[in-house]
């Protein structure tokens, strides 16, 4: 489990051997002994309870600092019967700029309300997703944000009824009524298709990620809608789906370009696939036109035309929905759709090359 919240490693007392096997967390009993006070007084001082003399409080805090002792805030709250200040995010790979930007938007919004974010990757694995959800719920998170990989979320309904709010991001829940923040996938892909058609392209390749995922289905549907509205069927031999990473995208596009009638334009349905396309096209003197879904770092420098959307806004809106539920809102479920815009930077504005 990969945590966005970084936990401090155990401290080592100066009078203990340096052998790594002996490293352990200092205890409150050791703090009390070093400060020369009772265990109860040490606890009251560190919890900033009243009726502790300032000099005693400083002595206890100095002892705690010297030993590297830190209060376990989560355990303290749970002992009091409360939930923690943590909000869980089950996400895709945070190495992908999309997911990291979404997580950043969530974290910034939650911070304003005294809440902390922890996150774990589901690796697009439905079973792993379910085990991660269970792990977060065992830690009594205040809310759970999910970028789902599975197709059935009915099992979460029981937890929702127990007061743990769920918010789904990027992909809608299936079998569960829950708040969601989505992207206008169909509209964005339609605009990409229409843009390439406007520049005279007909043999347009579409390279898509896992077709079982709702965002990809939406992008495929939007692109197909643009092609059908234009009466263009010449793109159909160039559809490639279930292309899931940069290397696969690069290989797929190289194969497309070796066809007897290669595509004159390419639409890639996420930032990883666009990166693969750029690698495949980097040495070509007359590359096909390219439009990618998702903006990414250096896209402006590389002159890459993209369908852009505010990734951090997805996180912010999801965090707001979650906080409203935490604060007692019990109205109907809400769905927020983040709009897209096509940013023309050059790669998508190339006209078809004429045979020589």
C-alpha positions as MATLAB code, in Angstrom:
seq = 'XXXXXXXXXXXXXXXXXXXXXXXXXXXXXXXXXXXXXXXXXXXXXXXXXXXXXXXXXXXXXXXXXXXXXXXXXXXXXXXXXXXXXXXXXXXXXXXXXXXXXXXXXXXXXXXXXXXXXXXXXXXXXXXXXXXXXXXXXXXXXXXXXXXXXXXXXXXXXXXXXXXXXXXXXXXXXXXXXXXXXXXXXXXXXXXXXXXXXXXXXXXXXXXXXXXXXXXXXXXXXXXXXXXXXXXXXXXXXXXXXXXXXXXXXXXXXXXXXXXXXXXXXXXXXXXXXXXXXXXXXXXXXXXXXXXXXXXXXXXXXXXXXXXXXXXXXXXXXXXXXXXXXXXXXXXXXXXXXXXXXXXXXXXXXXXXXXXX';
ca = [
       0.000    0.000    0.000;
       1.516    3.322   -1.080;
       0.690    6.208    1.218;
       0.560    9.818    0.149;
       0.892   10.598    3.843;
       4.499    9.890    4.816;
       4.924    8.230    8.194;
       8.033    9.034   10.223;
      10.290    6.001   10.813;
      11.059    4.815   14.331;
      13.644    6.835   16.194;
      16.662    5.281   17.821;
      17.769    6.203   21.300;
      21.329    7.463   21.634;
      22.147    4.882   24.307;
      21.043    1.895   22.212;
      23.246   -0.125   19.833;
      23.134    0.851   16.180;
      22.182   -2.660   15.020;
      19.074   -2.186   12.854;
      17.384   -5.177   14.469;
      17.246   -3.342   17.820;
      15.511   -0.216   16.496;
      12.050    0.249   18.021;
       9.638    2.983   18.908;
      10.137    4.645   22.287;
       7.302    4.227   24.778;
       5.412    6.652   26.971;
       6.788    4.804   30.003;
      10.331    5.687   28.892;
       9.321    9.324   28.428;
       7.848    9.441   31.924;
      10.966    7.840   33.429;
      13.316   10.267   31.655;
      11.197   13.271   32.714;
      10.902   11.999   36.283;
       7.100   12.031   36.353;
       4.336    9.472   36.569;
       2.941    7.785   33.456;
      -0.375    9.610   33.943;
       1.343   12.997   34.222;
       3.381   12.322   31.072;
       0.220   11.410   29.185;
      -1.639   14.518   30.394;
       1.303   16.761   29.503;
       1.704   15.423   25.967;
      -2.048   15.599   25.381;
      -1.995   19.228   26.608;
      -4.570   18.575   29.287;
      -5.186   21.191   32.005;
      -3.644   21.218   35.488;
      -0.128   20.363   34.339;
       2.516   22.846   35.495;
       4.260   24.593   32.592;
       7.673   23.498   33.840;
       6.489   19.883   34.020;
       4.997   20.091   30.562;
       8.279   21.403   29.126;
      10.260   18.676   30.888;
       8.006   15.958   29.499;
       8.108   17.420   25.997;
      11.913   17.674   26.144;
      12.092   14.025   27.164;
       9.752   13.035   24.323;
      11.840   14.997   21.820;
      15.055   13.450   23.085;
      13.674    9.928   22.708;
      11.847   10.658   19.464;
       8.458    9.806   20.973;
       5.347   10.872   19.075;
       1.725   10.526   20.117;
      -0.365    8.112   18.070;
      -3.173   10.506   17.225;
      -5.188    7.918   15.328;
      -5.141    5.437   18.189;
      -6.084    8.175   20.654;
      -9.121    9.183   18.635;
     -10.223    5.592   18.128;
     -10.004    4.936   21.877;
     -12.392    7.835   22.356;
     -14.828    6.166   19.976;
     -14.316    8.663   17.169;
     -13.279    8.158   13.589;
      -9.840    9.221   12.470;
      -8.958   12.401   10.576;
      -7.963   10.313    7.562;
      -9.658   10.125    4.183;
      -8.717    7.202    1.942;
      -8.156    7.276   -1.804;
      -8.051    4.073   -3.835;
      -6.335    5.200   -7.010;
      -4.504    4.122  -10.109;
      -0.730    4.380  -10.335;
       0.411    7.713   -8.852;
       3.360    7.665  -11.248;
       0.778    8.660  -13.850;
       0.506   12.485  -13.752;
      -3.274   12.232  -14.020;
      -3.647   10.374  -10.731;
      -1.029   12.447   -8.919;
      -2.762   15.679  -10.005;
      -6.118   14.331   -8.817;
      -4.594   13.319   -5.464;
      -3.007   16.763   -5.107;
      -6.386   18.430   -5.632;
      -7.963   16.192   -2.998;
      -5.193   16.752   -0.473;
      -5.258   20.541   -0.774;
      -9.004   20.676   -0.270;
      -9.046   18.256    2.681;
      -6.215   20.115    4.416;
      -8.478   23.141    4.818;
     -10.781   21.018    6.972;
      -8.098   19.399    9.125;
      -8.268   16.105    7.234;
      -5.375   14.061    5.853;
      -5.247   11.913    2.738;
      -3.813    8.427    2.448;
      -3.813    6.627   -0.860;
      -3.154    3.191   -2.311;
      -2.931    1.906   -5.892;
      -5.433   -0.627   -7.197;
      -3.288   -1.529  -10.258;
      -6.577   -1.827  -12.238;
      -7.269   -5.009  -10.257;
     -10.838   -5.378   -8.946;
      -9.883   -7.870   -6.224;
      -7.053   -5.667   -5.001;
      -9.405   -2.696   -5.026;
     -11.830   -4.509   -2.748;
      -9.101   -5.524   -0.296;
      -7.817   -1.939   -0.186;
     -11.312   -0.641    0.500;
     -11.607   -3.140    3.366;
      -8.225   -2.064    4.751;
      -9.215    1.602    4.745;
     -12.560    0.898    6.357;
     -10.842   -1.090    9.102;
      -8.905    2.093    9.868;
     -12.217    3.932   10.181;
     -11.510    6.586    7.593;
     -13.923    9.511    7.554;
     -14.654    9.065    3.854;
     -13.421    6.960    0.981;
     -12.666    8.223   -2.514;
     -12.429    5.575   -5.223;
     -11.124    5.577   -8.789;
     -12.604    2.151   -9.484;
     -11.231   -0.736  -11.466;
     -14.042   -3.193  -10.733;
     -17.487   -3.287  -12.320;
     -19.620   -4.065   -9.259;
     -19.692   -1.838   -6.182;
     -22.924   -3.063   -4.633;
     -20.909   -4.523   -1.760;
     -20.108   -0.982   -0.599;
     -23.747   -0.122    0.050;
     -23.626   -1.647    3.540;
     -20.614    0.437    4.495;
     -22.261    3.557    3.102;
     -25.295    2.905    5.286;
     -22.985    2.774    8.297;
     -22.061    6.371    7.705;
     -18.893    6.111    5.614;
     -19.442    8.324    2.557;
     -18.056    7.239   -0.796;
     -17.178    9.451   -3.740;
     -16.195    7.985   -7.111;
     -13.762    9.773   -9.391;
     -13.242    9.519  -13.163;
     -15.413    6.389  -13.366;
     -19.008    6.059  -12.137;
     -19.992    3.411   -9.586;
     -21.887    0.340  -10.729;
     -24.569   -1.104   -8.463;
     -24.221    1.689   -5.906;
     -25.789    5.132   -5.546;
     -22.864    7.415   -4.672;
     -21.526   10.868   -5.462;
     -19.207   11.014   -8.465;
     -16.924   13.431  -10.291;
     -16.492   12.543  -13.953;
     -14.922   13.974  -17.103;
     -16.898   14.779  -20.233;
     -15.173   11.890  -21.995;
     -17.577   11.554  -24.904;
     -17.655   15.286  -25.576;
     -13.884   15.615  -25.453;
     -13.293   12.674  -27.795;
     -15.950   13.942  -30.171;
     -14.165   17.297  -30.390;
     -10.881   15.496  -31.169;
     -12.506   13.532  -33.979;
     -14.199   16.612  -35.411;
     -10.925   18.533  -35.259;
      -9.072   15.929  -37.309;
     -11.928   15.645  -39.784;
     -11.864   19.413  -40.258;
      -8.242   19.178  -41.397;
      -9.202   16.705  -44.120;
      -8.355   13.399  -42.431;
     -10.386   10.257  -43.031;
      -8.004    7.406  -42.196;
      -7.856    8.259  -38.494;
      -6.469    5.723  -36.044;
      -7.892    5.558  -32.553;
      -5.607    3.983  -29.954;
      -7.513    3.373  -26.709;
      -6.745    1.985  -23.269;
      -8.737   -0.808  -21.589;
     -12.139   -0.821  -23.269;
     -13.790   -2.287  -20.165;
     -13.220    0.988  -18.290;
     -16.043    3.523  -18.428;
     -13.889    6.554  -19.391;
     -12.429    4.675  -22.331;
     -15.856    3.513  -23.471;
     -17.026    7.116  -23.309;
     -14.088    8.300  -25.395;
     -14.586    5.558  -27.946;
     -18.285    6.399  -28.199;
     -17.590   10.107  -28.609;
     -15.039    9.546  -31.349;
     -17.313    7.086  -33.176;
     -20.123    9.625  -32.956;
     -17.968   12.215  -34.736;
     -17.035    9.753  -37.462;
     -20.633    8.639  -38.058;
     -21.936   12.198  -38.141;
     -19.381   12.948  -40.889;
     -20.288    9.769  -42.806;
     -16.712    8.564  -42.470;
     -16.074    4.823  -42.214;
     -12.449    4.950  -43.382;
     -11.214    5.039  -39.788;
     -12.638    1.636  -38.812;
      -9.628   -0.560  -39.783;
      -7.431    1.562  -37.518;
      -9.205    1.092  -34.197;
      -6.956   -0.419  -31.515;
      -8.148   -1.005  -27.943;
      -6.724   -2.433  -24.710;
      -3.420   -0.637  -25.246;
      -2.470   -0.030  -21.633;
       1.009    1.467  -21.390;
       3.617    3.590  -23.169;
       5.550    0.717  -24.748;
       2.410   -1.000  -26.015;
       1.235    2.283  -27.524;
       4.570    2.885  -29.239;
       4.573   -0.634  -30.689;
       0.937   -0.381  -31.801;
       1.453    2.905  -33.609;
       4.605    1.695  -35.325;
       2.600   -1.286  -36.596;
      -0.196    0.983  -37.845;
       2.296    3.051  -39.801;
       3.608   -0.030  -41.642;
       0.208   -0.782  -43.184;
      -0.195   -0.422  -46.946;
      -2.573    2.483  -46.316;
      -1.375    3.896  -42.982;
      -3.509    6.355  -41.031;
      -2.935   10.025  -41.734;
      -3.979   10.983  -38.188;
      -3.992    9.405  -34.725;
      -6.159    9.989  -31.660;
      -4.815    8.578  -28.387;
      -7.169    8.308  -25.436;
      -4.896    9.149  -22.495;
      -1.547   10.722  -21.648;
       0.421    7.453  -21.510;
      -0.709    6.473  -24.980;
       0.113    9.945  -26.276;
       3.628    9.546  -24.870;
       3.944    6.234  -26.723;
       2.742    7.912  -29.913;
       5.324   10.678  -29.607;
       8.055    8.080  -29.241;
       6.836    6.219  -32.319;
       6.665    9.414  -34.388;
       9.826   11.163  -33.222;
      12.020   10.122  -36.186;
       9.428   10.519  -38.928;
       9.974   13.390  -41.366;
       6.265   13.648  -42.160;
       4.414   12.285  -39.134;
       0.653   11.844  -39.097;
      -1.461   14.354  -37.222;
      -1.833   13.594  -33.511;
      -4.402   14.568  -30.889;
      -4.187   13.143  -27.369;
      -6.717   13.037  -24.539;
      -5.260   14.550  -21.302;
      -2.785   17.377  -21.132;
       0.686   16.605  -19.768;
       3.966   18.305  -18.865;
       5.905   19.603  -21.883;
       2.975   19.076  -24.250;
       3.182   22.782  -25.039;
       6.936   22.537  -25.657;
       6.454   19.509  -27.908;
       3.607   21.162  -29.784;
       1.146   18.387  -28.963;
      -2.539   19.086  -29.518;
      -4.606   17.718  -26.625;
      -8.092   17.451  -25.193;
      -7.479   19.060  -21.808;
      -9.391   19.100  -18.541;
      -8.575   20.351  -15.061;
      -7.202   17.252  -13.337;
      -6.758   18.886   -9.938;
     -10.376   20.139  -10.131;
     -11.537   16.519  -10.237;
      -9.831   15.981   -6.897;
     -11.034   19.250   -5.385;
     -14.659   18.602   -6.301;
     -14.509   15.042   -4.996;
     -13.036   16.225   -1.696;
     -15.763   18.866   -1.373;
     -18.475   16.289   -1.932;
     -16.877   14.008    0.662;
     -16.560   16.801    3.238;
     -20.178   17.807    2.751;
     -21.211   14.220    3.454;
     -18.934   14.100    6.511;
     -20.569   17.320    7.714;
     -24.035   15.783    7.581;
     -25.388   16.358    4.084;
     -27.742   13.482    3.313;
     -29.420   14.661    0.128;
     -29.606   12.803   -3.180;
     -26.389   11.633   -4.801;
     -24.705   14.155   -7.062;
     -22.611   13.840  -10.194;
     -20.263   16.625  -11.255;
     -18.961   16.576  -14.831;
     -15.666   18.342  -15.571;
     -15.655   19.977  -18.987;
     -12.924   19.546  -21.600;
     -11.342   21.863  -24.153;
      -9.233   21.164  -27.219;
      -5.880   22.969  -27.190;
      -4.381   23.235  -30.675;
      -0.578   23.272  -30.547;
       0.429   22.019  -33.980;
       0.470   18.223  -33.976;
      -3.264   17.972  -34.614;
      -3.309   20.605  -37.328;
      -1.270   18.738  -39.957;
      -3.127   17.982  -43.172;
      -3.011   14.554  -44.817;
       0.138   13.891  -46.831;
      -0.485   13.371  -50.520;
       1.241   10.466  -52.254;
       4.252   11.513  -54.344;
];
